[in-house]
Amino acid sequence: MAGGRFISDRMNGLHSLFAFFKRGTTLMRLIYINVGVFLITRLAVVFLRLFNIDYSFLLNLELPASVLSFLTHPWTLFTYMFLHEEIMHLFFNMLWFYWFGKLFLQFFNQKQLTVLYLFGGISGGLLYVLAYNLFPFFDGYEAHSYLIGASAAILAIVIGVASYAPTTKLNLMFIGEVSLRTIAIVTVLIDLLSITSENAGGHWAHLGGILIGFVYGSMMKNGYDLTRFFVQRFESVLSFFSRSRDRKPKMKVTYQDVRRESDWDYNARKQNEEKDIDLILDKIKKSGYESLSADEKKRLFDSSKS
């Protein structure tokens, strides 16, 4: 009886955890996945060490610098961006992701966030492998070098929103107001100056994420969405990360006198809404995000979810 109750409690706990995950936004789901993967892998290492069991197989999830190893383990280009070495590495990455992810979602929608996160991680991983096999500085290191961490993916989000709204300002502790343009420039300089440091591979990956973020933000300013093609073709996969907008409500019978909106009225309303958003975006370009009124910020946020 006690055993059955224990199993039942564990199942209820897992159900509650899954329900909590489903209620989260894209941003929070990606953070939950990173935290969950960290806990699972760290606990696995502790358990295996206790029994003197070899846990080097976990390297099969890390991105190798060796081209031959990469070609035989192509999935690592995806898995590496959800792994972290230690708790502070995870903490600061997720803190950075949360701050700038929230800012990103004020301009863009949740599926764009997911695709750009993945694009940034993939771009960072490819540049890392390329650098280790292109520059003589890394001769002899590529055979035993591996990459983990979400930094490249997160920097794609940071630089993406900074490139799209560079004059937007953040109020940083001990520093004061700083524009996204300044944050982006400082970030790029730090990584450029560190590409021959002890953590050279990580900084090369950062530059890959920065590059894809810059391209994305710059193209969005010109009205072209780099992620649109992938959002349309991988809708079912992205729905795992993003809250569905088309959830079916529970059956409920109501009686109301509701007038249907005609196609003409609908099209006219949508055109007016798009004009309003264009005016808000023009205002951001000229005066920055902080110049918006509370109502304008709300309208921009609402439009980003559609």
C-alpha positions as CSV (number, residue, x, y, z in Angstrom):
1,M,0.0,0.0,0.0
2,A,2.8,2.4,1.0
3,G,4.6,1.6,-2.2
4,G,1.6,2.3,-4.3
5,R,1.0,5.6,-2.6
6,F,4.7,6.6,-3.2
7,I,4.4,5.8,-6.9
8,S,1.1,7.7,-7.1
9,D,2.6,10.7,-5.4
10,R,5.5,10.7,-7.8
11,M,3.2,10.4,-10.8
12,N,1.1,13.3,-9.5
13,G,4.3,15.3,-9.0
14,L,5.4,14.7,-12.6
15,H,2.0,15.6,-13.9
16,S,2.1,18.9,-12.0
17,L,5.6,19.6,-13.3
18,F,4.5,18.9,-16.9
19,A,1.4,21.1,-16.4
20,F,3.6,23.9,-15.1
21,F,5.9,23.6,-18.2
22,K,2.8,23.7,-20.5
23,R,1.6,27.0,-18.9
24,G,5.0,28.7,-19.4
25,T,5.9,31.1,-22.2
26,T,8.4,30.2,-24.9
27,L,11.1,32.1,-22.9
28,M,10.4,30.2,-19.7
29,R,10.1,26.9,-21.4
30,L,13.6,27.3,-22.9
31,I,14.9,28.2,-19.5
32,Y,13.1,25.2,-17.9
33,I,14.7,22.9,-20.5
34,N,18.2,24.3,-19.8
35,V,17.8,23.9,-16.1
36,G,16.2,20.4,-16.4
37,V,19.0,19.2,-18.7
38,F,21.6,20.6,-16.3
39,L,20.0,18.8,-13.3
40,I,19.7,15.5,-15.1
41,T,23.3,15.4,-16.4
42,R,24.8,16.6,-13.1
43,L,22.8,14.0,-11.1
44,A,23.8,11.3,-13.6
45,V,27.5,12.2,-13.1
46,V,27.1,12.0,-9.3
47,F,25.3,8.7,-9.5
48,L,27.8,7.1,-11.9
49,R,30.8,8.3,-9.9
50,L,29.5,6.6,-6.8
51,F,29.6,3.3,-8.6
52,N,32.9,4.0,-10.5
53,I,31.0,3.8,-13.8
54,D,32.5,5.6,-16.8
55,Y,30.4,8.6,-17.7
56,S,32.5,9.9,-20.6
57,F,29.6,8.9,-22.9
58,L,28.1,12.3,-22.0
59,L,30.7,13.8,-24.3
60,N,28.5,12.5,-27.1
61,L,26.2,15.5,-26.3
62,E,28.9,18.1,-26.4
63,L,30.0,19.7,-29.7
64,P,33.5,18.5,-30.7
65,A,36.0,20.8,-32.5
66,S,37.2,17.9,-34.6
67,V,35.5,17.8,-38.0
68,L,35.6,14.0,-38.1
69,S,34.0,13.7,-34.6
70,F,31.4,16.3,-35.6
71,L,30.4,14.5,-38.8
72,T,29.9,11.3,-36.8
73,H,28.0,13.1,-34.0
74,P,25.9,15.8,-35.9
75,W,23.3,16.0,-33.3
76,T,25.7,17.7,-31.0
77,L,25.2,20.9,-33.0
78,F,21.8,21.0,-31.3
79,T,22.4,19.3,-27.9
80,Y,25.4,21.4,-26.9
81,M,23.4,24.6,-26.5
82,F,21.3,23.1,-23.7
83,L,24.3,21.9,-21.6
84,H,26.2,23.8,-18.9
85,E,29.4,23.0,-17.0
86,E,28.5,24.2,-13.6
87,I,25.8,26.1,-11.7
88,M,27.1,29.6,-12.1
89,H,27.6,29.1,-15.8
90,L,23.9,28.1,-16.0
91,F,22.7,30.9,-13.6
92,F,24.3,33.8,-15.5
93,N,23.3,32.5,-18.9
94,M,19.7,32.1,-17.8
95,L,19.6,35.5,-16.1
96,W,21.0,37.1,-19.3
97,F,18.5,35.2,-21.3
98,Y,15.5,36.2,-19.1
99,W,16.3,39.9,-19.2
100,F,16.9,40.1,-22.9
101,G,14.3,37.5,-23.8
102,K,11.6,39.6,-22.1
103,L,12.8,42.7,-24.1
104,F,12.9,40.7,-27.3
105,L,9.2,39.7,-26.9
106,Q,8.2,43.3,-26.7
107,F,9.1,43.6,-30.4
108,F,8.7,40.0,-31.7
109,N,6.7,36.9,-31.1
110,Q,7.4,33.7,-29.2
111,K,8.1,31.5,-32.3
112,Q,10.6,34.0,-33.6
113,L,12.4,33.8,-30.2
114,T,12.6,30.0,-30.5
115,V,13.9,29.9,-34.0
116,L,16.5,32.7,-33.4
117,Y,17.7,30.9,-30.2
118,L,18.3,27.8,-32.3
119,F,19.8,29.7,-35.2
120,G,22.2,31.5,-32.8
121,G,23.3,28.2,-31.2
122,I,23.8,26.5,-34.6
123,S,25.7,29.5,-36.0
124,G,27.9,29.7,-32.9
125,G,28.6,26.0,-33.1
126,L,29.6,26.1,-36.8
127,L,31.9,29.0,-36.3
128,Y,33.5,27.3,-33.4
129,V,34.3,24.2,-35.4
130,L,35.4,26.3,-38.4
131,A,37.8,28.4,-36.3
132,Y,39.5,25.4,-34.6
133,N,40.2,23.8,-38.0
134,L,41.1,27.0,-39.9
135,F,43.6,28.9,-37.7
136,P,47.0,27.5,-36.9
137,F,46.7,28.8,-33.4
138,F,44.4,25.9,-32.6
139,D,46.6,23.1,-34.1
140,G,46.6,20.1,-31.9
141,Y,43.7,21.4,-29.8
142,E,40.8,20.4,-32.0
143,A,41.1,16.6,-31.2
144,H,40.2,17.1,-27.5
145,S,38.2,20.3,-27.4
146,Y,34.4,20.4,-26.8
147,L,31.8,23.2,-26.6
148,I,28.8,23.5,-24.3
149,G,26.6,26.3,-23.2
150,A,23.7,28.5,-24.4
151,S,25.7,31.7,-24.7
152,A,25.8,31.8,-28.5
153,A,22.0,31.2,-28.7
154,I,21.4,33.8,-26.1
155,L,23.7,36.4,-27.7
156,A,21.7,36.0,-30.9
157,I,18.6,37.2,-28.9
158,V,20.6,40.0,-27.3
159,I,22.1,41.3,-30.6
160,G,19.0,40.7,-32.5
161,V,16.9,43.1,-30.4
162,A,19.9,45.5,-30.1
163,S,20.2,45.7,-33.9
164,Y,16.4,46.2,-34.3
165,A,16.0,48.8,-31.6
166,P,19.5,50.2,-30.9
167,T,18.4,53.4,-29.2
168,T,16.3,51.5,-26.6
169,K,17.8,52.1,-23.2
170,L,18.2,49.9,-20.1
171,N,18.7,51.1,-16.6
172,L,21.7,49.1,-15.3
173,M,22.6,48.9,-11.7
174,F,25.6,51.1,-10.7
175,I,25.8,52.4,-14.3
176,G,22.5,54.1,-15.2
177,E,20.8,54.2,-18.5
178,V,22.7,52.5,-21.3
179,S,21.5,52.0,-24.9
180,L,21.2,48.6,-26.5
181,R,23.7,49.8,-29.1
182,T,26.3,50.4,-26.4
183,I,25.7,47.0,-24.8
184,A,26.1,45.3,-28.2
185,I,29.3,47.1,-29.1
186,V,30.9,46.3,-25.7
187,T,29.8,42.6,-26.0
188,V,31.3,42.3,-29.5
189,L,34.6,44.0,-28.4
190,I,35.0,41.7,-25.4
191,D,34.5,38.6,-27.5
192,L,36.9,39.8,-30.3
193,L,39.6,40.5,-27.7
194,S,39.1,37.0,-26.2
195,I,39.3,34.8,-29.3
196,T,42.9,33.6,-28.3
197,S,42.2,33.4,-24.6
198,E,41.8,30.2,-22.4
199,N,38.2,30.0,-23.4
200,A,38.8,30.9,-27.1
201,G,36.2,28.3,-28.3
202,G,33.4,29.9,-26.3
203,H,34.2,33.4,-27.6
204,W,34.2,32.1,-31.2
205,A,30.8,30.6,-30.6
206,H,29.6,33.9,-29.1
207,L,30.7,35.6,-32.3
208,G,28.6,33.1,-34.3
209,G,25.5,33.9,-32.3
210,I,26.3,37.7,-32.5
211,L,26.5,37.4,-36.3
212,I,23.2,35.7,-36.8
213,G,21.5,38.1,-34.3
214,F,22.9,41.1,-36.2
215,V,21.7,39.8,-39.5
216,Y,18.2,39.0,-38.1
217,G,17.7,42.4,-36.4
218,S,19.0,44.3,-39.4
219,M,16.8,42.4,-41.8
220,M,13.7,42.9,-39.6
221,K,14.3,46.6,-39.7
222,N,13.9,46.4,-43.5
223,G,10.7,44.3,-43.1
224,Y,12.2,40.8,-43.8
225,D,11.8,38.1,-41.2
226,L,14.7,35.6,-41.5
227,T,12.8,33.1,-39.3
228,R,9.5,33.1,-41.2
229,F,10.4,30.2,-43.5
230,F,11.3,27.9,-40.6
231,V,8.4,29.0,-38.5
232,Q,5.9,28.0,-41.2
233,R,7.6,24.7,-41.9
234,F,8.3,23.5,-38.4
235,E,5.1,24.7,-36.7
236,S,4.4,21.5,-34.9
237,V,8.0,21.3,-33.4
238,L,7.9,24.9,-32.4
239,S,4.6,24.4,-30.6
240,F,6.5,22.4,-28.0
241,F,8.3,25.5,-27.0
242,S,5.6,28.1,-27.7
243,R,2.2,28.5,-26.2
244,S,-0.5,27.6,-28.8
245,R,-2.7,30.5,-29.8
246,D,-5.3,28.1,-31.0
247,R,-6.2,26.2,-27.8
248,K,-9.7,24.8,-28.0
249,P,-11.9,26.1,-25.1
250,K,-13.9,23.8,-22.9
251,M,-17.4,23.3,-24.3
252,K,-19.7,26.0,-23.0
253,V,-23.1,27.0,-24.3
254,T,-24.0,30.7,-24.2
255,Y,-26.7,32.8,-25.8
256,Q,-25.7,36.2,-26.9
257,D,-26.8,38.7,-29.5
258,V,-23.5,39.0,-31.4
259,R,-23.2,40.7,-34.7
260,R,-20.7,39.1,-37.1
261,E,-18.0,41.4,-38.5
262,S,-18.0,41.6,-42.3
263,D,-15.0,40.8,-44.4
264,W,-14.8,44.5,-45.3
265,D,-14.9,45.7,-41.7
266,Y,-12.4,43.1,-40.7
267,N,-9.9,44.1,-43.4
268,A,-10.4,47.8,-42.6
269,R,-9.8,47.2,-38.9
270,K,-6.6,45.1,-39.6
271,Q,-5.2,47.8,-41.9
272,N,-5.8,50.5,-39.2
273,E,-4.1,48.3,-36.6
274,E,-1.1,47.8,-38.9
275,K,-0.8,51.5,-39.5
276,D,-0.9,52.1,-35.7
277,I,1.9,49.6,-35.2
278,D,4.0,51.1,-38.0
279,L,3.7,54.5,-36.3
280,I,4.8,53.0,-33.0
281,L,7.8,51.4,-34.6
282,D,8.7,54.7,-36.3
283,K,8.5,56.4,-32.9
284,I,10.9,53.7,-31.4
285,K,13.4,54.3,-34.2
286,K,13.4,58.1,-33.6
287,S,13.1,58.4,-29.9
288,G,13.6,54.9,-28.4
289,Y,11.3,52.4,-26.7
290,E,11.1,54.5,-23.5
291,S,9.4,57.3,-25.4
292,L,6.3,55.1,-25.8
293,S,3.2,55.7,-23.7
294,A,1.8,52.8,-21.6
295,D,-1.0,52.3,-24.1
296,E,1.5,52.2,-27.0
297,K,3.7,49.6,-25.2
298,K,0.6,47.5,-24.6
299,R,-0.5,47.6,-28.2
300,L,3.0,46.7,-29.4
301,F,3.2,43.8,-26.9
302,D,-0.3,42.5,-28.0
303,S,0.6,42.7,-31.7
304,S,3.8,40.7,-31.0
305,K,1.7,37.7,-29.8
306,S,-0.2,37.5,-33.1
